[in-house]
Amino acid sequence: MGEGEEWVWVRPPMEAEVEWWAGGGGETEDARPLKVQFSEPAKHWTDASPIGNGRLGAMVWGGVASETLQLNHDTLWTGVPGNYTDPDAPPVLSKVRELVDNGQYAEASSAAFGLSDHPSDVYQPLGDINLNFGDSDDAYVAYERELDLTTATVNVKYTLGDVEFTREHFSSNPHQVLVTKISANKSGCLSFIVYLDSKLHHHSSANSANQIIMEGSCPGKRIPPKGNESENPSGIKFSAILELQIGGDDGKVQVLNDRKLKVDGSDWVVLLLAASSSFEGPFTKPSDSKTDPTSACLNMLSLVRNMSYSQLFAYHVDDYQNLFHRVTLQLSKVSSDALEEKRLAFLNQIPVQNKPASDCGVSGLVKLISSKVDSSAKLMDDTFKSTAERVKSFKDDEDPSLVELLFHYGRYLLISCSRPGTQIANLQGIWNKDIEPAWDAAPHLNINLQMNYWPSLCCNLSECQEPLFDFIASLAVNGNKTSKVNYETSGWVVHQVSDIWAKTSPDRGDPVWALWPMGGAWLCTHLWEHYSFTMDKGFLENKAYPLLAGCASFLLDWLIEGHGGYLETNPSTSPEHSFIAPDGKTASVSYSSTMDMAIIKEVFSAVISSAEVLGRSDSDFIKQIENALSRLPPTKIARDGSIMEWAQDFEDPDVHHRHLSHLFGLFPGHTITIEKTPDLCKAAANSLYKRGDIGPGWSTTWKMALWARLHNSEHAYKMVRQLINLVDPDHEGDFEGGLYSNLFTAHPPFQIDANFGFTAAIAEMLVQSTKHDLYLLPALPREKWAEGCVKGLKARGNVTVNVCWKKGELHEACFWSKNQNSLKRLHYRGTVATVTLTHGNIYRFNKHLKCVKTCSVKEGTFF
């Protein structure tokens, strides 16, 4: 190798490229750039660009005169391990049950306040990297800022005078550091001041080793810090260390005011930030922690100090793309034939000039317009358009490439905020600027946390779900105490909201949200789903089944003898929704809500299926579950033709309520299906019409998925249009749902769940599966996305799926299973074909569901 050269590597082919291994078939297309682009520095937090490695996140503002990287670490929370039991709860529970049995639902709702507990703790921001360049914000030109989803990198460029400045930012998972490179295209032109700051109790100092060390702590209680208080907080301690590397013959660094570093006359600077905390798990008090966050940061930095920026970047990209490149999606709203007509018509308007064949003028143009661009205007207009402008114009142009971008953005965010060994993705992922964020940024278990992980399986990111399983295991420990003391039941229970300390008791406040002991049960459905997609028997036996069995034990004890010989849950609520009782009073507590029953059916079915796989079907425990499952009340249809939300057909005071809890059995559950329960599907559609299309971002994407399960492409697409609406952060209260300029989804305010819900719902529109069935393009909006291809999605049975379509009709599909033989019924628009998929083989099917090619793949080719 020549001097200054470095080794690089090429990643192996990913599962999305299985078609290439099969040989021939689908056409290739130049991938459109997956970039979230901005025309100016961020003015609001929701204009900034998120980066993260699962644990350490940052929001890059992209300012010119001054830059801010707002930092987060996933373990920074208020509080300490809590006591999630209430010995006074059992008599209150008995009283509530008696009132419900007597039909006194409003009185039961009032009495149920006695079952509530304290609120969750609060997710905290780490701090800021502040960079002051001393330039005028008015003097720069040619500003560009982009988040490149292909490399998980934020890039900022601008020109001052005759100097072009570039900043590159990423958060490395392999090395657990945040990396920033700042450079100029002229020597000696880079000068700035940098320091660390935090809204939490902290102290920072700079040293001659080009480091800034910030040490601090989170509040030991929910009360936020007030100024510089003298008492030493007893909460989680943290450290962040920023280290500078400079390039250039004349560059120098000096310490300012003991806490800042001043860089002068450098060619380039690399900033490395490591962060750590004293958090040792949900059961260890911060005061008992033996972890030294500062030492941990110094150790992390020692491992990367002698690595070049390009080496760090190469490791980062390889790690990230191993996940991100598993799935590709391309959508077009006009067919390739129509595009060819447009292309030829446009070419006929170009004056013919005698130019060398190597000239890139015309050939470059041909390359541009021969790709599947979606409007003739784009063929002639290559001007820059920010992502915010694209969102704003979507109502008119319905650009499918924006749907592609938003689909991949959800996958990018999940990779960036949830990795093996990290905390779960909370209500804001890992990104938060406030010490009192909306809803505490706490994981809410009545839809939001579950939605965060909806894309992990179908979109081929199963590893990203591992933090959820670790979290469930912690909940089971605390939930066993809550179950035993509060309800005198076995097993374990979790309610509506939790936190880093694995809170399992009810929330503070109104039973309409606080009294909901089904949070753990819903989470447990993810355990079985993980097995059904991955077919990992070791996971099922060692992790999933013990947790499922513990949850089912609670449910068996929680169910009591009820009306008409059925088992019932009492008390019961439909999350966050009230009803008008027969006596005309508003209430929230009754018995056997539809969601309760749907979730319990899913859990019991999962336990029975797990026992079958593990050879435990003959146990008395399984027989108990089978008996209880047969005695659960059926889902009922109300007088107006919709799904009944409660056990009785109560009057609904808010028919447009944001929650869709009574439709759980349709999605994400499996007890309502088009083939087996057509009447319930019709009632579910009536429920969706009744609820309406307007709602928060997460509600909109849940509706997308529900309409997709009903194979209603028109209405699923209508929800796509509903979400893609630009929110003004200065007037966000005027909006329901929508997107901010950085594509974060809005409740409002920002909640990340809808970003993940959108990605999962798009996958659901294109591919659906059960244990034995695989549905191709079940909710494809054929007129909107007339041509396209999705590669690398996962179906149950550990089957990788590629699907391509033309003129709104299936063109071909490929299937591949790494280590599992499976029997599948393929479905496409009424045609059904039964096929056997043998592991290690790639199967290619045509539009008639006929297998036209099979080829073998060597073991280990794909991940």
N, C-alpha and C positions, 0 to 999 in steps of 0.2 A: 504493500500500500504506500501511496505517496504521503509526504508530510502533510499533516493536518486532516487526512482523510479518516473516516470512521466507518466501522462496520454497521451495516443496516441489515434487516431481515425482511423477508416477505412472508406474510401470514399464510397459513394453509387455507384451502378453500373452505367456505362455511356451508352450513346446511341450506342456506338460501340459494346456493349455487349447485344444488343437486342436479339440476337440469343439465348443467354442463357435463357432469359425469355421465349422465344418461346418453349424451351424444345427440346433437341435432335437436330438432323440435322447435321450441319457441324462438322467436326473433329476439335479438338483443337490441338494446336501446341505450344511448348515452344517459347515464343517471343524471337527473336534475340536481343541482346543488341543494343540499339540505342545510340551509342557513337562516337563522333569525337575524334580520338585518335592521339597522337603525341609521337614521340620517343625522343624528345629533346626540350629544351626551344626554344621559338620563336626567330628567327633571323630577321624577317620582321614583320611589323604590320599585314600583312595578314596571318601570322603563329599564331597569338595570338587568344585567344578564347573569343567570345562575350557573355556577359550576360547582362540582362536588365529587368526592371520591367515596361516598357512602357515609363517611364520618365527618369530614371537614369540608365545609361549604363556603362559598363566597358569592356576593352579588357585586358585579363589576359595573360601576357607574359610567366609566368612560369619559370623565371630565378632562378638559385640556389644561387649564391653569391649575386646577387641583383635581386629583383623582381619589376616589374612595373605593376600597374593597371592603364591604361589610361582611364580617366573618361569623360563622356559626360552627359549633361543635355539638355533635348529637347527644352528648351526655350532660349538657349544662341545663339543669333544671333546679327549681326551688325545692326546698323540703328535705326530708329524711324518710327512711322507711316508716310506714304508718301502721296503726292498728285498724284493721278493716272489719272489725266485728262489733256487734251491738247486743249485749245480753238482754237488753230491754225489748228487743224486736219481737220475740215469739208471742207475747200477749197482744201486741199491736197487730201482728199478722192474724191472730185468731179473731180479733175484733173486726178487722177489714173483711175477712172471709164471711163472717156472720152477716155483715151489712150487705155484701154482694149477694149472698144467698137469699136475703130478704128483698132484693131488688132496690135497695137504697144506694144507688150508684154514686150520687153526688156526696152523700154522707161518707161512703167508703173512700171516695177520692180525698175528702178532707182528712179522714182518719189516717190515710196512707202517708201523710206528711210525717207521721211518727216513725216511718221506716227509712226516711232519708238520712244521709250521713254528711260528712264534710266534702267539699269540692276537691277536684284533682289539684295536683301541683302544676307549675307553669314552666313552659319551655323558655329558656333565656338566650339572648344573643351573646356571642363571645366578645366582639368588639370590632374595631376598624383598623385597616391599614390606611393611613392618610399620606398622600403624596402631594407636595406643593412645588409646582414648577416655576412659579413666578411670572408666567406668561399671561398675556391678556386673553380673555375669552373671546374677544372680538377680532383677534388678529389671525386666526387660523383659517385655512381653506382645505378643500379636498378631504373633508372628514368622512371616515368610514368606521363603523363598528358592527361586528357580526359575531354571533354565536354559531360556530360550525359544528353541527351535530355529528358529522362524520369523524371528527377528531376530538370532540369534547373540549374545544378550545375557544376562548374569546379573543378576538383580534381587534385592535384599535389602531387606526392610522389617521394622521393629519399632517398638514404642512404648515410650517411657520417660516416665512421668508423663503429661503431656498433650501430649507432643511426638512426632510421628511422623517417624522418620528413614528415608531412602531412599538406597540405593546402586545405581548402575547401572554395569556393566562390559562393555566389549567390546574386541576387538583389531582394529584397522582395517587391512585390506589396502590400500586406496587410499593411505593416508597413513602406513602402517608404524609406528603408535604404539598403545600400550595406553592406553585411555581409561577413567577412572573419574569419575563424578559423585556426590558425596555432598551431600545436601540435607536440610533440615528444614522442617516446615510452619509454624514460628514463627521470626521474625527473630532473628538473633543467638544462636541456640542451638547452633551447631556449633563445637566445640573439640576438638582432638586433636593428637597428636604423631606425626610420620611420619619413618621413616628406612629406608635400604636396608642389606641385609646379604647375605652370600654365604658358602657353605662353601668356596669357592675362595680362593686368594690374592687379596687385594683391599685397596683403600683407598677410603674414601668421605669426602666433604666437602660441607658445605652452604654456600651463599653468599647474599648479599643480594638476588640476582635470583630468589629463591624457587625455587632449584634445589638438588638433591642430585646430585652426580656421583660415580659409583662406577666405578673402574677396576681391572682385575685380569687374571689369566691362568690358563689351564688348565695342568695338569702336562704337561711335555714327554714324560713316560713314563706307563705305566699306574699307577705307584705313586701313591696319593692323597696330597694335601698333609697334612703333620703340623704342626699349630700354625702359628706365625709364623716360618717358616724364613727365613734371611737371604739364601739364594741366590736369584737372579732366575730363575724358571722360563723355559724356552725354548719353551713351548707357545703356543697361540693366545691372543692378547690380546683383551680385551673391555672395553666400556664400557656403562654404563646411566645415563641421565640422567632424573631425575624432576623435572618442573616443575609448579608449582601456580598455579592461577588462582582467586581468591576473589571472592565476591560479598557485598554487604551494606555498609551505611554505616559500620558500626563494626568490621568484620572487619580483623584484622591478622595478620601472619606475622613470626616472629622465629626467629633461629638459636640452637639449643641445642647446646652441647658440640662445636661446629664440624662436626657431622655429622647433626644432626637439625633438622627444621623444626617449629615449634609454631604451630598455628592457633588463634586465639581470636575468639569472638564473630561468626563468619561466618554468612551465610544459606545459602551453598552453596560448594562447592569442586570444581574440576575438576582431576584429576591426569592429566598426560600423561607417559607413559614411552616413551622411545626407547632401543633397544639395538642394538649393532653389534659386529662382531668384526674381527680382522685376517685372517681366513681368505680366501684368494684362489683357492682351488681345491686339488684333491688333489695337485697336482704342485709346489706352491710351499711352501717351508719357512716357518713362521711368522717366523723370524728374517730372512727375505728380503722379507717383506711390506712394501709401501709404504702400505698402508691405515692411516689414523689413525681408530680407532673413535670416539674422543671427538668429533672434527670431524664425522664422519658423523652422530652423534647430534644434535649442535647444528644441523646443516643440516636434519635431519628436523623438529626442533622449530620451527625458524624458519619452516617452510612451514605450520605449523598454529597458530602462536601467536595469530594474529589471527582465527582461525575460531571461531565459537561452538560450543558442545557440540551443539546441534541440527543444525548444518551437518555436523559430523564424523559424527554419528549417521546423517544422511540419506545421505551418501556411502557409509558402511559398509553400511547396509542394502541400498541399491541394488546395490552390488557383490556382496554375499552372496546376495541373493535372485535375482539373475541366474542363479546356479547352483542354489540350493536349490529354487526354485519350478518347476524343469523337470519334476519328478516329483511326483505325488500318489498316495496310497494310502488307500483306505477299506475296512475289513473289518467285516462283521457276521456274527454266528453265528445270527441268526434272520432270516427273510425279512421284507420290508416288509409283507406281508399279516399275518403274525403280530404284527408291531409295531403295526400299525393296530388289531388286536383288543385288544392290551394297552392301547393308548392310549385307545381308547373305553371299555374297562372301567374304567380309572383315572379318566377324566373323569366317568363316571357316579357315582363315589364322591365327587366334589367338590360341596359345597353350592352351589346357584346363588344368586348375589347380584346385585342391581341395581347395576352399576357402569358408569361411562362407558366408551364404546368405546375411549377413549384410555388407560384405566387399564392399567398394565403387569402387574398381578397375575396374572390368568388368562391373558392373551395371552402374557405371558412364559413361563408354565408350559407353554402349548400349544406354543410354539416349542421349548422344551427337550425335551418328550417326543415331538414329532413328528420330531425328528432320530433317526437310526438308532442309538439307544442299545441296549445289548445285554443288559440284564437289568431286570426290573421293579423290583428293589430300587433301581436307580439312578434310576428315575423319581421315587421318593419320598424319596431320600436324597442331598442335595447337599452333604453334609459333606466337609471336606477329607480327602484321602487321599494320603499321600506316595507317591512312586514306589517306594520300598523296600517299603511296605505292599502296593502293587499287585503287585510281584514275588513277595512272600511268599504272596499269596492266589491267584496264577495257577494253581497246581495244582488249586484248587477252582473258580474262576470262569472260567478260560481266556479272559480278557478280550481280544478281538481288538484293541482300541485300544492295548493295551500292545505287541502285535506291531507295529502301525503305528509306535508311538513308537520302538521299538528299530530298526526298519528305517530310519527317517529319522535316527536318532541316528548310525548308521554313515555316512550321507551327510554329516551335519553334521561329524563328526570328520574325514572325508577332506578336505572343503573347508577345515577349520580347520588341517590339518597338512601339506597338500601342494598347493602352488600353483606356477604357472610361475615358475621362477627360484629356488625354494627347494631345500633338500635333500630327499631321499626321506623318506617316513614310516618311522621306525625301529620297533624292536620295541615301543615305547611311544608311537608317533606323534611328538609333540614334547614330551610331558609326562613329567617325571622329577624326583624330589626328591633322589636319592641320588648321591653321587660313586662309588659302587660298585653300580649298579643290577643287577637280576637279568639274567643273560646279557649284561651290559654294555650292555643296550638296543641291541645291535648288530643290523643287518639280517641275518637268517638266510635263506639262499637255498634251503633244502630244503623250504620250504612257506611260511614266515612272511611274508617280503617280498612274495612273489607274491600271497598272500591279501590283503595290504593293498590291492592294486590290483584285485582281482576286481570290485568294484562300479563301477569308473570308467567302463567302457564301457556295460554293460547299464543302468546307472542314470544315464546321460546326464551324466557328469562327465569327459569325455575330457580336458579341459584339466588336470585334477588329476593325470593320469598323466605329464605332461611331465617332472617331476623324475626319474622312473624312467628315461626315455630318455636324459636327460643323464648319469645315473649309469651306465647301460650303456655309453655312449660312453667314459666314464672307465675303466671296468673293461676295456674292449677294449684300451686303451693298456697298462695294467699287465699284463693277461692275456696279451698277446702275448709279453711278456718271460718270464712264468712258463711259457707253453707251449714256447717255444724252449729255455729253459735246463733246466727240470725234466724235460720229456718229449721234447725234441728233435722237436717237432711244429710245424706252421705254425698260423696263425690265433691265436685267443685262448681262454683257459680261465679259469674262476672256480670256486672250491670252495664250501664250505658256509656260510661266514660272511664278512662284509666290514665296512667302516666308512667314515668320511668320507674316508679317504685311498685309497679304492678298492682295498683289500686283495684280492688274487686267489689267494694261495698257500693251501695247506691250513692248517687250524686246528692248534693245539697239541693233542696228546693222542691218544686212541684212534681208530684208523681207522674204527671203527663210525660215527663222525660226521665225522671230519676228512677222510677219504679219499673225496671225492665230487666229481669234476670235472665234474658236470653242472649246477652252479649257473648258469653263464652261459647254457647251452643252454635251461634252463627259462625264464630271463628273456627270451630271444630270442623265445619263442612270443608274448610280449606285443606285440612289434613287429608281427608279422603280424596278430594279433587287432586291434590298433589300426587297421590298414589295412582289415581286413575289416568293421569297424563303421563307420569314417568314410569309406572309399573315397577317402582323400586320397593321390592318386598322387604328389604332390610329396614327401610324407613318406616314402612307400615308396621312391622313387628316391634321395632325398638322405640319408635318415637310416637307415631300416630295412634296406634291402637290403645296404649295405656291412657293417653289423654282423652281419646274418644270414649273409652270405657268409663273413665271418671266422670266425664260430662253426662253420659247416659245414666249413670248411677244417680246423679242429682235429679235428672229429669224424671226418672222412675219414682223417686220419692216426692218430687214436687207435684206430680199429677195426683189428683184426688178423685174420688167417685163423684160423678156429676149428673147432669140431666140426661134422661133417656138411656141410661146404661152406659153412656160414654165416660171416658176419663176426661178431666178438665184441668185447666190451669186457673187458679184463683188465689190472689188477684192477677189480673192481666190487663195490659194496655197495648194499644197500637201506637208505636213510637211517636210522641210529640203531638198526637192528634186527640181531640176531644169529640164527644158526641152529645146529643140531646137525649136524655133519658125519657122513658115513658111519662114521668111526672113533670116533664117540661124543664127540668134542671140540667145545667151543663155538668158533665162528668167526664172522667177519663179512665176510671178503674171499673172493670167488669170481670168477665171470665172468658177464657178460651178465645182470645183474639185470633183472627185468621193467620196472622204472622206467627204467633206462638205455635200453632198446630203445624204450619208448613215447615218451620225450622225443626221441630221435634221429629217430624216424619223423616226429614233429611238425615238427621243425626242417627236415629234408630236404624234407618236403612243402611247407612254407612257402617255402623257397627256390625250389623248382620252380614253385610258383604265382606267386611274385613275378616270376620270370624271364619267365613267360608274360605277365603284365601289362605288363612293361617291354620286351617284345620281345627277350629274350635267351635264348630256349629252345634255340637251336642251338649254344650255346657248349660247348666241351669240358668245362668245369667242371660244367655242368648234366648233361651225359651221365655224368660220373663219379658225381654224386649219384644219378641215376636208377638206375645200376647197383648202387651200394651199397645203396640203399633196397630193391631187389629181393632182396638177399642177407641182409637182417636176419631173425633168427629170429622166428617168430610167437609171439604170446601163447599160453601153454599152460594147460591145465586140470589141476589136481592130482588125485590119487587120491580125495580127499574131496569133489571137485566144486567147489572154490574156484579162484580164479585163482592160478596158481603164482607165488610171489614171487621166486624165484631160478631160474636156468637148470635146476637139478635140483630134484626134489621133496624138499628137505631137511626134516627135522623142525623144527617151530617151537616154541621153548621158551617163547614168550610170545604165545599166540594172541590175546590182548586188547591187543596193542601199540597205542600211540597213533597211530603213523603208518599211512597208507593208501597208501603209495608205489606198490604194485603195481596200484592202481586209477587211476593217472594217466590211462591211456588212455580211461577213462570220463568223468572230470572232473578237471581242466579240459581234458583232451585230447579227441580226436574219433575215435580208432581203434576204440573199442568203442561201438556204437550199437544201439538196439533193432531198427532195420530191417535193418541189414547183418550184425550179429553177435549174433543172439539167444542162441546157446549161451554166448558169452562174457558176455552180460548176466546170464544165469542164474547163471553162475559168479561174477560180480561180486557179485550179491545173496548168494550163499552166503558169499563172503568177508566181506561186511558183517555177516551174522549171526554168523559165526565170530569176528570182531573184537569184537562186542558194542557196546552203546550207550554205555557209560561211557568217559569220556576227558576230556582238557583241553578248554578252550573252543574252540580252533581245530580240534581233532579232531572235536568235535561238529558244528561248522558245515560242515566238509568232508563229513561223513557226510550232513548235510542236503542238500547239493548233489548228492552221489552218488545218494542215494535219489530226488531230484527227476529226475535224468537217467534213472533207471530207471522214471520215471512212477509211482513208489510214493508216493502222497500220504499214506497212513497212517503210513508209517515216517518220511517227511520231517517230518511234523508231530510225531511222537514225539520227534524231535531238537529241535524248537522247545521242547517241554515240558522236555526234558532241560536245555537251556541256561538257561531262565528259572527260576533257583533262586537265592535270596538267599544270598550268601557272607558269613559272619561274619569280618571281617578279623582279629579276635583269635584265631581258630581256623581260618584259611584252609587249613592243612595237612590238615584233615579233609574237604576238598571236592575233587571232580574237576569242573573247569569251573565254570559259574555266572556270576552277575552281582553286582557290588558295588552299593551303594546309589545311586551316580551312573551306573549302567548300564555302567561299564567291565567288560569281560569278564575272566574269571579263567582262568589256566592251572590253578591259581594258582601264583605271584602274578599280578599284572596283566600281561597282554599284549593289545595292541590288535587283533591280527590277527582274533580271533573277532568283534569288532564289525563289521569289514568283511566277513568271511566270512558272517555272518548276513544282512546286507543283500543280498549277491550271491545267496545261496541262496534267499531269499524271491523275488527277481526270477526265479530259475531255476524256482521252483515255478509261476510265473504265465505266463512267456513264455520259450520257448527258440527258438533259430534256428541255421541253418547258412547256407551260401552261397545255397542255393535253397529251404530249408524254413523254415517258421515255425509253431511249435506253440503253440496257445492253451490255457492252463490245464492244462498237462500233468501237474501234480502238485497240483492244488487239493484241499485237504481239505474236501470239499463240506459235510459235516455240521458242521464247525467254523467255516467261513467261508461260510455259505450265500449271502450276498449281498455284493457288493463291487465295487470299481472301481479299476483302476490306470491311470494316465495318464502318458505321457511316457517310458516305457521305450524303450530302443533295441534294435533287432535288426540282425543283420549285413546289409550292403547300405545302411547309413545310413537305415534305416526307423524312424520313430517310431511307437510302438504304444500305443493305448488299448484296454483290454479291460474290459467290465463284465459281471457275471453276476448272475442271480437264481435263488433256490431251488436253488443248486448247479449251475446250467446256464448256458452261455454265453447272454448276452442280445444283445450287439452288440460289434463291434470296429471301430476306426478305424485306418487306416494313412496315413502321409504321408512322403514323401521330399523333402528340400529340393532336391537337385541330382543325383539319380541315378535312372535308370529301372531297374527290376528285375523279374525274373520269379520269382514265389514260389509254392510249393505250401503252401497253408494246411492245417493239420491240426487237427482237433478231434474227439477221441473216435472215431476210425475214419473220419470223413468227411474227404475230401481234395478241395480245389479249387485249380486252377491259375489264377493271376491275374497280370496285368501291371500294375505300379504305375508310373505316369508321374510324373516329378518335378513338383512344384508343384501336385499335386492331392491332395485328401483323399478317401479311399475309406471308405465305411461299409458293413459287412457285418452281416447278421443271424445268428441262431443256426444257420441252415442253411448258412452260409458263402456266401450269395448277396449280391452287391453291390446295396444298395438305394438308395445315393445317392453321387454324386460331385460335388465342387465344387472350384473353383480357388482357390488362395491366391496373392496377389500376391507377387512375389519380395521377400525381405527381411522378411516378416512375422515369421518365427520366427528364433530364434538357432540 
